[in-house]
Amino acid sequence: MASRVHYNLTNVETGEVLVDGTPADLNVVCERLGITVGDMYDALDDGQVTGSVTIKGDVVETWPKAV
């Protein structure tokens, strides 16, 4: 069964796409970078990473946050 959750996350400084995939892909990237998923969310909140999370095609979270 395909994942209903999709991450699209980009490194702000380099423009590198970090994740364009499922939660499993997010875990692989975090492992490669030596960070936790929580660390990735911290990087999103700190503005080091930008992107979105969609569930079943609906965007449910985006970064940076509107102020």
PDB file of N, H, CA, C and O in Angstrom:
ATOM      1  N   MET A   1       0.834  -1.175   0.000  1.00  0.00           N
ATOM      2  CA  MET A   1       0.000   0.000   0.000  1.00  0.00           C
ATOM      3  C   MET A   1       0.880   1.240   0.000  1.00  0.00           C
ATOM      4  O   MET A   1       1.824   1.336   0.785  1.00  0.00           O
ATOM      5  N   ALA A   2       0.582   2.167  -0.856  1.00  0.00           N
ATOM      6  H   ALA A   2      -0.185   2.089  -1.493  1.00  0.00           H
ATOM      7  CA  ALA A   2       1.361   3.400  -0.962  1.00  0.00           C
ATOM      8  C   ALA A   2       1.098   4.286   0.251  1.00  0.00           C
ATOM      9  O   ALA A   2       0.005   4.291   0.817  1.00  0.00           O
ATOM     10  N   SER A   3       2.124   5.028   0.630  1.00  0.00           N
ATOM     11  H   SER A   3       3.012   5.024   0.170  1.00  0.00           H
ATOM     12  CA  SER A   3       1.983   5.947   1.752  1.00  0.00           C
ATOM     13  C   SER A   3       1.054   7.090   1.384  1.00  0.00           C
ATOM     14  O   SER A   3       1.063   7.574   0.252  1.00  0.00           O
ATOM     15  N   ARG A   4       0.262   7.510   2.336  1.00  0.00           N
ATOM     16  H   ARG A   4       0.254   7.117   3.256  1.00  0.00           H
ATOM     17  CA  ARG A   4      -0.631   8.650   2.126  1.00  0.00           C
ATOM     18  C   ARG A   4       0.072   9.961   2.451  1.00  0.00           C
ATOM     19  O   ARG A   4      -0.438  11.036   2.137  1.00  0.00           O
ATOM     20  N   VAL A   5       1.250   9.873   3.084  1.00  0.00           N
ATOM     21  H   VAL A   5       1.664   8.999   3.339  1.00  0.00           H
ATOM     22  CA  VAL A   5       1.987  11.065   3.492  1.00  0.00           C
ATOM     23  C   VAL A   5       3.144  11.284   2.525  1.00  0.00           C
ATOM     24  O   VAL A   5       3.845  10.340   2.159  1.00  0.00           O
ATOM     25  N   HIS A   6       3.339  12.540   2.112  1.00  0.00           N
ATOM     26  H   HIS A   6       2.770  13.307   2.409  1.00  0.00           H
ATOM     27  CA  HIS A   6       4.423  12.885   1.195  1.00  0.00           C
ATOM     28  C   HIS A   6       5.161  14.104   1.731  1.00  0.00           C
ATOM     29  O   HIS A   6       4.556  15.123   2.062  1.00  0.00           O
ATOM     30  N   TYR A   7       6.476  13.977   1.809  1.00  0.00           N
ATOM     31  H   TYR A   7       6.968  13.149   1.541  1.00  0.00           H
ATOM     32  CA  TYR A   7       7.342  15.074   2.236  1.00  0.00           C
ATOM     33  C   TYR A   7       8.046  15.663   1.026  1.00  0.00           C
ATOM     34  O   TYR A   7       8.519  14.931   0.156  1.00  0.00           O
ATOM     35  N   ASN A   8       8.115  16.988   0.973  1.00  0.00           N
ATOM     36  H   ASN A   8       7.731  17.582   1.680  1.00  0.00           H
ATOM     37  CA  ASN A   8       8.893  17.683  -0.046  1.00  0.00           C
ATOM     38  C   ASN A   8       9.699  18.740   0.694  1.00  0.00           C
ATOM     39  O   ASN A   8       9.182  19.811   1.010  1.00  0.00           O
ATOM     40  N   LEU A   9      10.967  18.440   0.973  1.00  0.00           N
ATOM     41  H   LEU A   9      11.387  17.570   0.717  1.00  0.00           H
ATOM     42  CA  LEU A   9      11.810  19.292   1.811  1.00  0.00           C
ATOM     43  C   LEU A   9      13.098  19.658   1.093  1.00  0.00           C
ATOM     44  O   LEU A   9      13.729  18.809   0.464  1.00  0.00           O
ATOM     45  N   THR A  10      13.491  20.932   1.190  1.00  0.00           N
ATOM     46  H   THR A  10      12.979  21.622   1.701  1.00  0.00           H
ATOM     47  CA  THR A  10      14.655  21.457   0.485  1.00  0.00           C
ATOM     48  C   THR A  10      15.558  22.213   1.447  1.00  0.00           C
ATOM     49  O   THR A  10      15.082  22.954   2.307  1.00  0.00           O
ATOM     50  N   ASN A  11      16.863  22.022   1.296  1.00  0.00           N
ATOM     51  H   ASN A  11      17.250  21.421   0.597  1.00  0.00           H
ATOM     52  CA  ASN A  11      17.857  22.779   2.049  1.00  0.00           C
ATOM     53  C   ASN A  11      17.869  24.206   1.522  1.00  0.00           C
ATOM     54  O   ASN A  11      18.133  24.426   0.340  1.00  0.00           O
ATOM     55  N   VAL A  12      17.587  25.177   2.386  1.00  0.00           N
ATOM     56  H   VAL A  12      17.373  24.998   3.346  1.00  0.00           H
ATOM     57  CA  VAL A  12      17.483  26.577   1.960  1.00  0.00           C
ATOM     58  C   VAL A  12      18.823  27.093   1.447  1.00  0.00           C
ATOM     59  O   VAL A  12      18.864  27.789   0.433  1.00  0.00           O
ATOM     60  N   GLU A  13      19.911  26.767   2.124  1.00  0.00           N
ATOM     61  H   GLU A  13      19.877  26.202   2.948  1.00  0.00           H
ATOM     62  CA  GLU A  13      21.232  27.294   1.771  1.00  0.00           C
ATOM     63  C   GLU A  13      21.736  26.781   0.433  1.00  0.00           C
ATOM     64  O   GLU A  13      22.280  27.547  -0.362  1.00  0.00           O
ATOM     65  N   THR A  14      21.559  25.485   0.178  1.00  0.00           N
ATOM     66  H   THR A  14      21.117  24.862   0.825  1.00  0.00           H
ATOM     67  CA  THR A  14      22.138  24.883  -1.024  1.00  0.00           C
ATOM     68  C   THR A  14      21.136  24.667  -2.150  1.00  0.00           C
ATOM     69  O   THR A  14      21.525  24.488  -3.304  1.00  0.00           O
ATOM     70  N   GLY A  15      19.841  24.683  -1.819  1.00  0.00           N
ATOM     71  H   GLY A  15      19.525  24.829  -0.882  1.00  0.00           H
ATOM     72  CA  GLY A  15      18.822  24.378  -2.815  1.00  0.00           C
ATOM     73  C   GLY A  15      18.657  22.893  -3.071  1.00  0.00           C
ATOM     74  O   GLY A  15      17.854  22.496  -3.915  1.00  0.00           O
ATOM     75  N   GLU A  16      19.405  22.069  -2.355  1.00  0.00           N
ATOM     76  H   GLU A  16      20.057  22.391  -1.669  1.00  0.00           H
ATOM     77  CA  GLU A  16      19.325  20.610  -2.521  1.00  0.00           C
ATOM     78  C   GLU A  16      17.978  20.097  -2.021  1.00  0.00           C
ATOM     79  O   GLU A  16      17.555  20.423  -0.912  1.00  0.00           O
ATOM     80  N   VAL A  17      17.314  19.297  -2.840  1.00  0.00           N
ATOM     81  H   VAL A  17      17.659  19.031  -3.740  1.00  0.00           H
ATOM     82  CA  VAL A  17      16.102  18.617  -2.396  1.00  0.00           C
ATOM     83  C   VAL A  17      16.539  17.498  -1.457  1.00  0.00           C
ATOM     84  O   VAL A  17      17.265  16.585  -1.852  1.00  0.00           O
ATOM     85  N   LEU A  18      16.093  17.583  -0.228  1.00  0.00           N
ATOM     86  H   LEU A  18      15.503  18.324   0.093  1.00  0.00           H
ATOM     87  CA  LEU A  18      16.464  16.580   0.773  1.00  0.00           C
ATOM     88  C   LEU A  18      15.542  15.374   0.712  1.00  0.00           C
ATOM     89  O   LEU A  18      15.996  14.230   0.738  1.00  0.00           O
ATOM     90  N   VAL A  19      14.256  15.636   0.631  1.00  0.00           N
ATOM     91  H   VAL A  19      13.887  16.566   0.610  1.00  0.00           H
ATOM     92  CA  VAL A  19      13.266  14.562   0.613  1.00  0.00           C
ATOM     93  C   VAL A  19      12.170  14.949  -0.369  1.00  0.00           C
ATOM     94  O   VAL A  19      11.659  16.068  -0.339  1.00  0.00           O
ATOM     95  N   ASP A  20      11.823  14.025  -1.225  1.00  0.00           N
ATOM     96  H   ASP A  20      12.238  13.116  -1.249  1.00  0.00           H
ATOM     97  CA  ASP A  20      10.657  14.148  -2.085  1.00  0.00           C
ATOM     98  C   ASP A  20      10.032  12.770  -2.099  1.00  0.00           C
ATOM     99  O   ASP A  20      10.112  12.038  -3.085  1.00  0.00           O
ATOM    100  N   GLY A  21       9.402  12.430  -0.968  1.00  0.00           N
ATOM    101  H   GLY A  21       9.338  13.025  -0.167  1.00  0.00           H
ATOM    102  CA  GLY A  21       8.893  11.073  -0.863  1.00  0.00           C
ATOM    103  C   GLY A  21       8.147  10.804   0.426  1.00  0.00           C
ATOM    104  O   GLY A  21       7.574  11.703   1.042  1.00  0.00           O
ATOM    105  N   THR A  22       8.172   9.564   0.807  1.00  0.00           N
ATOM    106  H   THR A  22       8.637   8.834   0.307  1.00  0.00           H
ATOM    107  CA  THR A  22       7.384   9.017   1.907  1.00  0.00           C
ATOM    108  C   THR A  22       8.085   9.205   3.254  1.00  0.00           C
ATOM    109  O   THR A  22       9.238   9.634   3.305  1.00  0.00           O
ATOM    110  N   PRO A  23       7.382   8.880   4.344  1.00  0.00           N
ATOM    111  CA  PRO A  23       8.037   8.893   5.646  1.00  0.00           C
ATOM    112  C   PRO A  23       9.278   7.985   5.689  1.00  0.00           C
ATOM    113  O   PRO A  23      10.251   8.303   6.373  1.00  0.00           O
ATOM    114  N   ALA A  24       9.246   6.880   4.976  1.00  0.00           N
ATOM    115  H   ALA A  24       8.455   6.622   4.420  1.00  0.00           H
ATOM    116  CA  ALA A  24      10.422   6.007   4.921  1.00  0.00           C
ATOM    117  C   ALA A  24      11.598   6.737   4.278  1.00  0.00           C
ATOM    118  O   ALA A  24      12.736   6.594   4.725  1.00  0.00           O
ATOM    119  N   ASP A  25      11.330   7.521   3.231  1.00  0.00           N
ATOM    120  H   ASP A  25      10.406   7.638   2.868  1.00  0.00           H
ATOM    121  CA  ASP A  25      12.380   8.312   2.593  1.00  0.00           C
ATOM    122  C   ASP A  25      12.929   9.356   3.554  1.00  0.00           C
ATOM    123  O   ASP A  25      14.137   9.586   3.603  1.00  0.00           O
ATOM    124  N   LEU A  26      12.036   9.991   4.322  1.00  0.00           N
ATOM    125  H   LEU A  26      11.054   9.804   4.282  1.00  0.00           H
ATOM    126  CA  LEU A  26      12.474  10.959   5.327  1.00  0.00           C
ATOM    127  C   LEU A  26      13.399  10.296   6.330  1.00  0.00           C
ATOM    128  O   LEU A  26      14.423  10.874   6.694  1.00  0.00           O
ATOM    129  N   ASN A  27      13.066   9.100   6.785  1.00  0.00           N
ATOM    130  H   ASN A  27      12.235   8.630   6.489  1.00  0.00           H
ATOM    131  CA  ASN A  27      13.916   8.383   7.739  1.00  0.00           C
ATOM    132  C   ASN A  27      15.285   8.074   7.153  1.00  0.00           C
ATOM    133  O   ASN A  27      16.294   8.197   7.847  1.00  0.00           O
ATOM    134  N   VAL A  28      15.335   7.676   5.888  1.00  0.00           N
ATOM    135  H   VAL A  28      14.515   7.576   5.324  1.00  0.00           H
ATOM    136  CA  VAL A  28      16.613   7.369   5.227  1.00  0.00           C
ATOM    137  C   VAL A  28      17.490   8.619   5.162  1.00  0.00           C
ATOM    138  O   VAL A  28      18.686   8.558   5.445  1.00  0.00           O
ATOM    139  N   VAL A  29      16.892   9.751   4.789  1.00  0.00           N
ATOM    140  H   VAL A  29      15.920   9.801   4.560  1.00  0.00           H
ATOM    141  CA  VAL A  29      17.642  11.004   4.687  1.00  0.00           C
ATOM    142  C   VAL A  29      18.155  11.416   6.061  1.00  0.00           C
ATOM    143  O   VAL A  29      19.314  11.805   6.202  1.00  0.00           O
ATOM    144  N   CYS A  30      17.304  11.334   7.065  1.00  0.00           N
ATOM    145  H   CYS A  30      16.362  11.018   6.951  1.00  0.00           H
ATOM    146  CA  CYS A  30      17.731  11.704   8.418  1.00  0.00           C
ATOM    147  C   CYS A  30      18.876  10.814   8.883  1.00  0.00           C
ATOM    148  O   CYS A  30      19.834  11.298   9.486  1.00  0.00           O
ATOM    149  N   GLU A  31      18.784   9.541   8.612  1.00  0.00           N
ATOM    150  H   GLU A  31      18.006   9.148   8.123  1.00  0.00           H
ATOM    151  CA  GLU A  31      19.862   8.619   8.981  1.00  0.00           C
ATOM    152  C   GLU A  31      21.155   8.988   8.258  1.00  0.00           C
ATOM    153  O   GLU A  31      22.225   9.003   8.866  1.00  0.00           O
ATOM    154  N   ARG A  32      21.059   9.284   6.964  1.00  0.00           N
ATOM    155  H   ARG A  32      20.189   9.272   6.470  1.00  0.00           H
ATOM    156  CA  ARG A  32      22.239   9.671   6.181  1.00  0.00           C
ATOM    157  C   ARG A  32      22.878  10.934   6.738  1.00  0.00           C
ATOM    158  O   ARG A  32      24.103  11.054   6.769  1.00  0.00           O
ATOM    159  N   LEU A  33      22.041  11.887   7.183  1.00  0.00           N
ATOM    160  H   LEU A  33      21.046  11.790   7.158  1.00  0.00           H
ATOM    161  CA  LEU A  33      22.546  13.145   7.722  1.00  0.00           C
ATOM    162  C   LEU A  33      22.964  13.040   9.182  1.00  0.00           C
ATOM    163  O   LEU A  33      23.550  13.974   9.729  1.00  0.00           O
ATOM    164  N   GLY A  34      22.666  11.908   9.818  1.00  0.00           N
ATOM    165  H   GLY A  34      22.190  11.149   9.374  1.00  0.00           H
ATOM    166  CA  GLY A  34      23.013  11.721  11.224  1.00  0.00           C
ATOM    167  C   GLY A  34      22.144  12.546  12.164  1.00  0.00           C
ATOM    168  O   GLY A  34      22.598  12.992  13.217  1.00  0.00           O
ATOM    169  N   ILE A  35      20.873  12.744  11.764  1.00  0.00           N
ATOM    170  H   ILE A  35      20.504  12.381  10.909  1.00  0.00           H
ATOM    171  CA  ILE A  35      19.945  13.509  12.591  1.00  0.00           C
ATOM    172  C   ILE A  35      18.675  12.696  12.810  1.00  0.00           C
ATOM    173  O   ILE A  35      18.453  11.672  12.164  1.00  0.00           O
ATOM    174  N   THR A  36      17.857  13.168  13.726  1.00  0.00           N
ATOM    175  H   THR A  36      18.037  13.999  14.251  1.00  0.00           H
ATOM    176  CA  THR A  36      16.569  12.526  13.951  1.00  0.00           C
ATOM    177  C   THR A  36      15.499  13.257  13.142  1.00  0.00           C
ATOM    178  O   THR A  36      15.738  14.344  12.616  1.00  0.00           O
ATOM    179  N   VAL A  37      14.330  12.652  13.050  1.00  0.00           N
ATOM    180  H   VAL A  37      14.137  11.769  13.477  1.00  0.00           H
ATOM    181  CA  VAL A  37      13.209  13.315  12.396  1.00  0.00           C
ATOM    182  C   VAL A  37      12.866  14.595  13.165  1.00  0.00           C
ATOM    183  O   VAL A  37      12.509  15.610  12.566  1.00  0.00           O
ATOM    184  N   GLY A  38      12.977  14.538  14.480  1.00  0.00           N
ATOM    185  H   GLY A  38      13.267  13.714  14.967  1.00  0.00           H
ATOM    186  CA  GLY A  38      12.754  15.737  15.291  1.00  0.00           C
ATOM    187  C   GLY A  38      13.722  16.850  14.935  1.00  0.00           C
ATOM    188  O   GLY A  38      13.340  18.019  14.885  1.00  0.00           O
ATOM    189  N   ASP A  39      14.985  16.488  14.687  1.00  0.00           N
ATOM    190  H   ASP A  39      15.296  15.538  14.728  1.00  0.00           H
ATOM    191  CA  ASP A  39      15.973  17.477  14.257  1.00  0.00           C
ATOM    192  C   ASP A  39      15.578  18.109  12.929  1.00  0.00           C
ATOM    193  O   ASP A  39      15.777  19.306  12.725  1.00  0.00           O
ATOM    194  N   MET A  40      15.017  17.302  12.020  1.00  0.00           N
ATOM    195  H   MET A  40      14.856  16.329  12.186  1.00  0.00           H
ATOM    196  CA  MET A  40      14.585  17.828  10.725  1.00  0.00           C
ATOM    197  C   MET A  40      13.464  18.838  10.925  1.00  0.00           C
ATOM    198  O   MET A  40      13.450  19.892  10.289  1.00  0.00           O
ATOM    199  N   TYR A  41      12.528  18.517  11.803  1.00  0.00           N
ATOM    200  H   TYR A  41      12.539  17.661  12.319  1.00  0.00           H
ATOM    201  CA  TYR A  41      11.448  19.464  12.091  1.00  0.00           C
ATOM    202  C   TYR A  41      11.993  20.737  12.735  1.00  0.00           C
ATOM    203  O   TYR A  41      11.491  21.828  12.464  1.00  0.00           O
ATOM    204  N   ASP A  42      13.012  20.611  13.584  1.00  0.00           N
ATOM    205  H   ASP A  42      13.419  19.725  13.804  1.00  0.00           H
ATOM    206  CA  ASP A  42      13.659  21.800  14.153  1.00  0.00           C
ATOM    207  C   ASP A  42      14.278  22.653  13.052  1.00  0.00           C
ATOM    208  O   ASP A  42      14.178  23.879  13.084  1.00  0.00           O
ATOM    209  N   ALA A  43      14.922  22.002  12.072  1.00  0.00           N
ATOM    210  H   ALA A  43      15.003  21.005  12.046  1.00  0.00           H
ATOM    211  CA  ALA A  43      15.527  22.726  10.949  1.00  0.00           C
ATOM    212  C   ALA A  43      14.447  23.438  10.129  1.00  0.00           C
ATOM    213  O   ALA A  43      14.672  24.538   9.625  1.00  0.00           O
ATOM    214  N   LEU A  44      13.284  22.812   9.998  1.00  0.00           N
ATOM    215  H   LEU A  44      13.101  21.918  10.407  1.00  0.00           H
ATOM    216  CA  LEU A  44      12.159  23.461   9.321  1.00  0.00           C
ATOM    217  C   LEU A  44      11.717  24.698  10.097  1.00  0.00           C
ATOM    218  O   LEU A  44      11.517  25.763   9.514  1.00  0.00           O
ATOM    219  N   ASP A  45      11.568  24.557  11.392  1.00  0.00           N
ATOM    220  H   ASP A  45      11.730  23.691  11.866  1.00  0.00           H
ATOM    221  CA  ASP A  45      11.129  25.677  12.228  1.00  0.00           C
ATOM    222  C   ASP A  45      12.163  26.792  12.270  1.00  0.00           C
ATOM    223  O   ASP A  45      11.809  27.963  12.406  1.00  0.00           O
ATOM    224  N   ASP A  46      13.454  26.434  12.154  1.00  0.00           N
ATOM    225  H   ASP A  46      13.742  25.482  12.044  1.00  0.00           H
ATOM    226  CA  ASP A  46      14.542  27.422  12.187  1.00  0.00           C
ATOM    227  C   ASP A  46      14.794  28.080  10.828  1.00  0.00           C
ATOM    228  O   ASP A  46      15.588  29.017  10.739  1.00  0.00           O
ATOM    229  N   GLY A  47      14.133  27.605   9.773  1.00  0.00           N
ATOM    230  H   GLY A  47      13.488  26.844   9.845  1.00  0.00           H
ATOM    231  CA  GLY A  47      14.298  28.194   8.450  1.00  0.00           C
ATOM    232  C   GLY A  47      15.470  27.654   7.657  1.00  0.00           C
ATOM    233  O   GLY A  47      15.791  28.198   6.600  1.00  0.00           O
ATOM    234  N   GLN A  48      16.126  26.589   8.135  1.00  0.00           N
ATOM    235  H   GLN A  48      15.865  26.147   8.994  1.00  0.00           H
ATOM    236  CA  GLN A  48      17.233  25.981   7.397  1.00  0.00           C
ATOM    237  C   GLN A  48      16.730  25.087   6.273  1.00  0.00           C
ATOM    238  O   GLN A  48      17.426  24.844   5.287  1.00  0.00           O
ATOM    239  N   VAL A  49      15.507  24.606   6.444  1.00  0.00           N
ATOM    240  H   VAL A  49      14.942  24.803   7.245  1.00  0.00           H
ATOM    241  CA  VAL A  49      14.868  23.726   5.475  1.00  0.00           C
ATOM    242  C   VAL A  49      13.490  24.313   5.199  1.00  0.00           C
ATOM    243  O   VAL A  49      12.845  24.846   6.102  1.00  0.00           O
ATOM    244  N   THR A  50      13.042  24.214   3.955  1.00  0.00           N
ATOM    245  H   THR A  50      13.566  23.781   3.222  1.00  0.00           H
ATOM    246  CA  THR A  50      11.706  24.670   3.580  1.00  0.00           C
ATOM    247  C   THR A  50      10.979  23.514   2.912  1.00  0.00           C
ATOM    248  O   THR A  50      11.605  22.571   2.428  1.00  0.00           O
ATOM    249  N   GLY A  51       9.669  23.592   2.888  1.00  0.00           N
ATOM    250  H   GLY A  51       9.160  24.358   3.281  1.00  0.00           H
ATOM    251  CA  GLY A  51       8.946  22.530   2.210  1.00  0.00           C
ATOM    252  C   GLY A  51       7.534  22.357   2.706  1.00  0.00           C
ATOM    253  O   GLY A  51       6.933  23.256   3.292  1.00  0.00           O
ATOM    254  N   SER A  52       7.019  21.153   2.447  1.00  0.00           N
ATOM    255  H   SER A  52       7.507  20.422   1.971  1.00  0.00           H
ATOM    256  CA  SER A  52       5.641  20.869   2.814  1.00  0.00           C
ATOM    257  C   SER A  52       5.458  19.387   3.102  1.00  0.00           C
ATOM    258  O   SER A  52       6.256  18.535   2.711  1.00  0.00           O
ATOM    259  N   VAL A  53       4.363  19.130   3.809  1.00  0.00           N
ATOM    260  H   VAL A  53       3.715  19.822   4.126  1.00  0.00           H
ATOM    261  CA  VAL A  53       3.914  17.759   4.050  1.00  0.00           C
ATOM    262  C   VAL A  53       2.487  17.682   3.546  1.00  0.00           C
ATOM    263  O   VAL A  53       1.651  18.523   3.875  1.00  0.00           O
ATOM    264  N   THR A  54       2.219  16.671   2.750  1.00  0.00           N
ATOM    265  H   THR A  54       2.898  15.988   2.483  1.00  0.00           H
ATOM    266  CA  THR A  54       0.856  16.460   2.275  1.00  0.00           C
ATOM    267  C   THR A  54       0.358  15.105   2.765  1.00  0.00           C
ATOM    268  O   THR A  54       1.123  14.151   2.908  1.00  0.00           O
ATOM    269  N   ILE A  55      -0.930  15.052   3.013  1.00  0.00           N
ATOM    270  H   ILE A  55      -1.552  15.826   2.897  1.00  0.00           H
ATOM    271  CA  ILE A  55      -1.584  13.800   3.380  1.00  0.00           C
ATOM    272  C   ILE A  55      -2.739  13.608   2.423  1.00  0.00           C
ATOM    273  O   ILE A  55      -3.636  14.445   2.320  1.00  0.00           O
ATOM    274  N   LYS A  56      -2.695  12.488   1.727  1.00  0.00           N
ATOM    275  H   LYS A  56      -1.967  11.809   1.811  1.00  0.00           H
ATOM    276  CA  LYS A  56      -3.717  12.167   0.727  1.00  0.00           C
ATOM    277  C   LYS A  56      -3.930  13.318  -0.249  1.00  0.00           C
ATOM    278  O   LYS A  56      -5.060  13.599  -0.646  1.00  0.00           O
ATOM    279  N   GLY A  57      -2.836  13.988  -0.637  1.00  0.00           N
ATOM    280  H   GLY A  57      -1.917  13.760  -0.314  1.00  0.00           H
ATOM    281  CA  GLY A  57      -2.902  15.027  -1.648  1.00  0.00           C
ATOM    282  C   GLY A  57      -3.218  16.419  -1.131  1.00  0.00           C
ATOM    283  O   GLY A  57      -3.136  17.387  -1.887  1.00  0.00           O
ATOM    284  N   ASP A  58      -3.576  16.541   0.137  1.00  0.00           N
ATOM    285  H   ASP A  58      -3.643  15.755   0.751  1.00  0.00           H
ATOM    286  CA  ASP A  58      -3.875  17.847   0.718  1.00  0.00           C
ATOM    287  C   ASP A  58      -2.687  18.339   1.531  1.00  0.00           C
ATOM    288  O   ASP A  58      -2.210  17.633   2.420  1.00  0.00           O
ATOM    289  N   VAL A  59      -2.199  19.555   1.232  1.00  0.00           N
ATOM    290  H   VAL A  59      -2.587  20.128   0.510  1.00  0.00           H
ATOM    291  CA  VAL A  59      -1.091  20.126   1.986  1.00  0.00           C
ATOM    292  C   VAL A  59      -1.593  20.424   3.391  1.00  0.00           C
ATOM    293  O   VAL A  59      -2.567  21.154   3.576  1.00  0.00           O
ATOM    294  N   VAL A  60      -0.913  19.845   4.382  1.00  0.00           N
ATOM    295  H   VAL A  60      -0.122  19.251   4.232  1.00  0.00           H
ATOM    296  CA  VAL A  60      -1.339  20.046   5.765  1.00  0.00           C
ATOM    297  C   VAL A  60      -0.342  20.867   6.565  1.00  0.00           C
ATOM    298  O   VAL A  60      -0.667  21.351   7.649  1.00  0.00           O
ATOM    299  N   GLU A  61       0.852  21.027   6.052  1.00  0.00           N
ATOM    300  H   GLU A  61       1.116  20.633   5.171  1.00  0.00           H
ATOM    301  CA  GLU A  61       1.881  21.777   6.766  1.00  0.00           C
ATOM    302  C   GLU A  61       2.869  22.328   5.745  1.00  0.00           C
ATOM    303  O   GLU A  61       3.293  21.620   4.832  1.00  0.00           O
ATOM    304  N   THR A  62       3.234  23.613   5.910  1.00  0.00           N
ATOM    305  H   THR A  62       2.889  24.188   6.652  1.00  0.00           H
ATOM    306  CA  THR A  62       4.238  24.210   5.044  1.00  0.00           C
ATOM    307  C   THR A  62       5.222  25.003   5.875  1.00  0.00           C
ATOM    308  O   THR A  62       4.908  25.474   6.968  1.00  0.00           O
ATOM    309  N   TRP A  63       6.415  25.140   5.337  1.00  0.00           N
ATOM    310  H   TRP A  63       6.670  24.758   4.449  1.00  0.00           H
ATOM    311  CA  TRP A  63       7.464  25.949   5.954  1.00  0.00           C
ATOM    312  C   TRP A  63       8.092  26.787   4.866  1.00  0.00           C
ATOM    313  O   TRP A  63       8.245  26.266   3.761  1.00  0.00           O
ATOM    314  N   PRO A  64       8.466  28.015   5.067  1.00  0.00           N
ATOM    315  CA  PRO A  64       8.386  28.710   6.349  1.00  0.00           C
ATOM    316  C   PRO A  64       6.953  29.051   6.725  1.00  0.00           C
ATOM    317  O   PRO A  64       6.063  29.133   5.878  1.00  0.00           O
ATOM    318  N   LYS A  65       6.763  29.243   8.003  1.00  0.00           N
ATOM    319  H   LYS A  65       7.486  29.177   8.691  1.00  0.00           H
ATOM    320  CA  LYS A  65       5.442  29.585   8.521  1.00  0.00           C
ATOM    321  C   LYS A  65       5.125  31.041   8.186  1.00  0.00           C
ATOM    322  O   LYS A  65       6.012  31.894   8.201  1.00  0.00           O
ATOM    323  N   ALA A  66       3.870  31.317   7.887  1.00  0.00           N
ATOM    324  H   ALA A  66       3.149  30.624   7.875  1.00  0.00           H
ATOM    325  CA  ALA A  66       3.426  32.700   7.686  1.00  0.00           C
ATOM    326  C   ALA A  66       3.460  33.413   9.035  1.00  0.00           C
ATOM    327  O   ALA A  66       3.111  32.835  10.065  1.00  0.00           O
ATOM    328  N   VAL A  67       3.879  34.660   9.016  1.00  0.00           N
ATOM    329  H   VAL A  67       4.162  35.130   8.179  1.00  0.00           H
ATOM    330  CA  VAL A  67       3.937  35.424  10.274  1.00  0.00           C
ATOM    331  C   VAL A  67       2.861  36.479  10.316  1.00  0.00           C
ATOM    332  O   VAL A  67       2.757  37.216  11.296  1.00  0.00           O
TER     333      VAL A  67
END
